[in-house]
Amino acid sequence: MTPSRTYRYFVLGVLLVAYVFAFIDRQLMSILLEPIKAEFGVSDTAMGFLTGFAFALFYATLGVPVARLADNWSRRNVLAISMVVWSAATALCGLAASFWQLALYRFAVGIGEAGGTPPSHSLIASYFPVTERATAMGIFGTGSQIGILIGMFGGALIATHMGWRWAFIVFGVPGVLIGALVALLIKEPAKPPPPQRSSISADLGRLWRIPSFAIIAFAASLTAIAGFGMGTWFPSFLIRVHGLSLTEAGLLLGIMGTTGALIGAVSGGVLCDRLAKKDLAWQLRLPAVGAGLSAVFLGIFLVYPEGHLAQIGEFRVPAASTFQFLGAVVSAFWIGPSSAAVQTLTPAHLRSQASAILLLLLNLIGFGIGPVLVGFLSDRLTPFFGAHAIRYAMLISLVTVVIGSYLFWRGGNQYRHAFRSHGSTQGDTP
């Protein structure tokens, strides 16, 4: 039986809440970089490892086998169990007695979150037709921005008044309860059985041979190097270069950055669904345009002279934040269209694994390299630029966004042809 529109959006709402908590737990480390670094006395490179590679190693590599379990068993159950694991590990981060113990708990967060996004993407593809899929994926994608908004500002507020450890505990414990609600409230839709049983390597090979799949994966991954790198180090940039307090940095990033990305994720999905009805190539061309514009706006934001601060109530806001907001809007255009494109081209019994492969590259390349790269460049440039080294490190990372934009544009025609030969076989029509 086809689920009602009301229930479809109810499921989307529950999945969105789970995704919000995933990003709260994932991004808390960013706003807490400075107090954690001060307590444990480690370098920027070490903190880049903690925020990036320590999480991405297990998150990305375990994504495929966990997604295979979701495809062959229950996507809902895998998501619920995973959420309990990552939320409990987040709470334990607040009890870490050393840098390496904290890294160990971050490994556990990555292990849990490996079972979060792929089953969610597959469930959305099962509940929503292709003509609404980019919009649904865009709405789901806002969970990352809502999570960052809550994590950045809430984490800063809690750390300021209670210490950084309590931020992990306060946001970790409720996630365990939300995981139980996922199991109770979401119905597992029926999946068509696979044509025949096959090995994981055969399934991955089949996915990789889908035209435009590889270009989507690498375009998104290259763009994410700067995205994750800059996202992690934005608070430190605002503190070191513009002289903001921890609370001011968290508030600014929460309101300006994530609100812009919220607008971009939803509008990008809606705009893509409309443009793709006229020309399917816009499924990837829109992300290309967004990435290119984001490099321009964020570049201006980074080089804008410090000292231009507006006083809004108790908080100081750099004039450059206008460009940060615009960059956040257009940089989020890729979220819904890219995820929808991958799900549309993939057979239903492989959709969680397709999402996992995309996330494998996105996180190993983007989240694994981005924060470490910016931290490494910052350390190397510090003898020349002092506190401003973080500015130039982030600016250099924007080169990867330009390359990603080019690949997205090149992939537009490939997607059009791939949809006509593969998408229609999944029961989807333009």
Secondary structure as UniProt FT lines:
FT   HELIX           5..31
FT   HELIX           33..40
FT   HELIX           44..48
FT   HELIX           49..53
FT   HELIX           54..61
FT   HELIX           63..72
FT   HELIX           75..93
FT   TURN            94..95
FT   HELIX           99..113
FT   TURN            114..116
FT   HELIX           117..127
FT   HELIX           130..162
FT   HELIX           164..185
FT   HELIX           200..208
FT   TURN            211..212
FT   HELIX           213..240
FT   HELIX           246..252
FT   HELIX           253..257
FT   HELIX           258..278
FT   TURN            280..281
FT   HELIX           282..303
FT   TURN            306..307
FT   STRAND          309..312
FT   TURN            313..314
FT   STRAND          315..318
FT   TURN            319..320
FT   HELIX           321..331
FT   HELIX           332..334
FT   HELIX           335..345
FT   HELIX           348..350
FT   HELIX           351..361
FT   HELIX           362..367
FT   HELIX           368..385
FT   HELIX           386..388
FT   HELIX           389..397
FT   HELIX           399..421
FT   HELIX           423..426
//
